[in-house]
Amino acid sequence: MRRAQTIPPRNHWALLLCRVMSAKSKSGLPVGKPRKKLTTQPKVIHTNLIETKLHSHEEELFARGIELFNTRYFFEAHEAWEEIWLHTAPPEKTFLQGLIQVTAAFHHLQRDNPLGTTLLLQAALMRLDRYPESFGGIFVGLLRHDIRERLLMLEAGEPVSRLDSPRIQPLECRPRKPE
């Protein structure tokens, strides 16, 4: 007699990835080398995402996520944004999901997993391509440009050590020109 095979839920792999990432980050220390020390208070970033949908705690989490991402604390940025994502409706939910996928991609890169990085960057780009040049208080156009640049480098077989993560630039900063 054959046993019925159970089919895992659709988000099974995402849940498994979160468990693995959580288990690997139990030490509380970020993986990889941070760019700089974190400040104690995150900067307030005014965004249409924050102005319309988020409460003050979520505003702080969103700003903290940007700061964490820009200092290469990818897993921690992922956790900050995921807490907001769980309670947000579209289109902001899809935007946050794209940002979360970018953080997960660079977490994979820190663990020398170029295939995982590539797949997550492609998925993030599909989500972020739906948004204008600036959305959610950041320059989305620059982030998309940087993601495409990293995908080309991965496709060309660049060593993982040569790939640096893009920076998420808040709207209050002057945008840098894409290279």
C-alpha positions as CSV (number, residue, x, y, z in Angstrom):
1,M,0.0,0.0,0.0
2,R,1.4,3.4,-1.0
3,R,1.5,6.2,1.4
4,A,-0.1,9.5,0.4
5,Q,2.5,12.1,-0.2
6,T,1.8,15.4,1.5
7,I,2.4,18.5,-0.6
8,P,4.1,21.3,1.3
9,P,2.3,24.6,1.3
10,R,3.1,27.1,-1.4
11,N,5.2,29.3,0.9
12,H,7.0,26.2,2.3
13,W,10.4,27.2,0.9
14,A,10.1,30.8,2.1
15,L,9.3,29.6,5.6
16,L,12.2,27.1,5.5
17,L,14.5,29.9,4.3
18,C,13.4,32.1,7.2
19,R,14.0,29.3,9.7
20,V,17.5,28.6,8.2
21,M,18.4,32.3,8.2
22,S,17.1,32.7,11.8
23,A,19.1,29.7,13.0
24,K,22.3,31.0,11.4
25,S,21.8,34.4,13.0
26,K,21.1,33.2,16.6
27,S,24.4,34.6,17.8
28,G,22.9,38.1,17.4
29,L,26.0,39.1,15.4
30,P,25.6,40.1,11.7
31,V,27.2,38.0,9.1
32,G,29.8,39.8,7.0
33,K,31.6,43.0,7.7
34,P,29.5,46.0,8.5
35,R,30.4,49.2,6.7
36,K,30.2,51.3,9.8
37,K,28.9,51.3,13.3
38,L,25.1,51.8,13.7
39,T,23.8,54.9,15.2
40,T,21.6,54.5,18.3
41,Q,18.7,56.4,16.8
42,P,17.6,55.8,13.2
43,K,17.0,58.9,11.0
44,V,13.4,59.8,10.3
45,I,12.7,59.2,6.7
46,H,9.5,60.8,5.3
47,T,7.9,58.6,2.8
48,N,4.6,58.2,1.1
49,L,4.6,54.7,2.5
50,I,5.0,56.0,6.0
51,E,2.7,59.0,5.6
52,T,-0.2,56.9,4.4
53,K,-0.1,53.6,6.1
54,L,2.4,53.2,8.9
55,H,2.3,53.9,12.6
56,S,5.2,55.5,14.4
57,H,6.7,52.1,15.4
58,E,6.6,51.0,11.8
59,E,8.1,54.3,10.7
60,E,11.0,53.5,13.0
61,L,11.3,49.9,11.8
62,F,11.3,51.1,8.1
63,A,14.0,53.7,8.7
64,R,16.0,51.2,10.9
65,G,15.7,48.6,8.0
66,I,17.3,51.1,5.6
67,E,20.1,51.8,8.0
68,L,20.7,48.1,8.7
69,F,20.7,47.3,4.9
70,N,23.2,50.1,4.1
71,T,25.5,48.8,6.8
72,R,25.3,45.2,5.6
73,Y,23.2,43.8,8.4
74,F,21.0,42.1,5.8
75,F,19.3,39.6,8.0
76,E,18.4,42.2,10.6
77,A,17.0,44.5,7.9
78,H,14.9,41.6,6.6
79,E,13.5,41.1,10.0
80,A,12.6,44.8,10.5
81,W,10.8,45.1,7.2
82,E,9.1,41.7,7.5
83,E,7.5,42.9,10.8
84,I,5.9,45.8,8.8
85,W,5.1,43.6,5.8
86,L,3.0,41.3,7.9
87,H,0.5,44.1,8.6
88,T,0.6,46.0,5.4
89,A,-1.8,46.0,2.4
90,P,-0.8,46.3,-1.3
91,P,0.7,48.2,-3.0
92,E,3.0,48.9,0.0
93,K,3.1,45.2,0.8
94,T,4.5,44.3,-2.6
95,F,7.1,47.1,-2.3
96,L,8.2,45.8,1.1
97,Q,8.4,42.3,-0.3
98,G,10.7,43.5,-3.0
99,L,13.0,45.1,-0.5
100,I,12.9,42.0,1.7
101,Q,13.9,39.9,-1.3
102,V,16.9,42.2,-1.9
103,T,18.0,41.8,1.7
104,A,17.6,38.0,1.5
105,A,19.6,38.0,-1.8
106,F,22.6,39.8,-0.2
107,H,22.4,37.5,2.8
108,H,22.8,34.7,0.4
109,L,25.8,36.5,-1.2
110,Q,27.4,36.8,2.2
111,R,27.1,33.0,2.4
112,D,28.7,32.5,-1.0
113,N,25.5,31.4,-2.7
114,P,25.4,33.2,-6.1
115,L,22.5,31.1,-7.4
116,G,20.3,32.1,-4.5
117,T,21.4,35.7,-4.8
118,T,20.6,35.7,-8.5
119,L,17.1,34.1,-8.1
120,L,16.1,36.5,-5.3
121,L,17.4,39.6,-7.1
122,Q,15.4,38.6,-10.2
123,A,12.3,38.2,-8.0
124,A,12.9,41.5,-6.2
125,L,13.4,43.3,-9.5
126,M,10.0,41.9,-10.9
127,R,8.3,43.4,-7.8
128,L,10.2,46.7,-7.7
129,D,9.8,47.4,-11.5
130,R,6.1,48.2,-10.8
131,Y,7.0,51.3,-8.8
132,P,8.0,54.8,-10.0
133,E,11.5,56.2,-9.7
134,S,10.8,57.2,-6.2
135,F,8.4,55.4,-3.9
136,G,8.3,54.7,-0.2
137,G,10.8,57.4,0.6
138,I,13.6,55.9,-1.4
139,F,15.1,56.2,-4.9
140,V,13.7,53.0,-6.3
141,G,15.1,53.7,-9.7
142,L,18.7,53.7,-8.4
143,L,18.1,50.5,-6.5
144,R,16.7,48.8,-9.6
145,H,19.7,50.0,-11.6
146,D,22.1,48.6,-8.9
147,I,20.2,45.3,-8.9
148,R,20.5,45.0,-12.7
149,E,24.2,45.8,-12.4
150,R,24.8,43.1,-9.8
151,L,22.8,40.6,-11.9
152,L,25.0,41.3,-14.9
153,M,28.1,40.8,-12.8
154,L,26.8,37.5,-11.4
155,E,25.9,36.4,-15.0
156,A,29.4,37.2,-16.1
157,G,30.8,35.0,-13.4
158,E,32.3,37.8,-11.3
159,P,33.8,36.5,-8.0
160,V,31.3,36.9,-5.1
161,S,34.0,38.9,-3.2
162,R,33.9,41.6,-5.9
163,L,30.1,42.1,-5.6
164,D,29.1,44.8,-3.2
165,S,25.6,45.4,-2.1
166,P,23.7,48.4,-3.4
167,R,22.8,51.2,-1.0
168,I,19.2,52.2,-0.5
169,Q,19.1,56.0,-0.8
170,P,16.4,57.9,1.1
171,L,14.7,60.7,-0.9
172,E,16.0,63.4,1.4
173,C,19.5,62.6,0.1
174,R,20.6,64.0,-3.2
175,P,20.5,61.1,-5.7
176,R,23.7,59.8,-7.1
177,K,23.9,59.3,-10.8
178,P,23.9,55.7,-12.1
179,E,27.2,54.7,-13.6
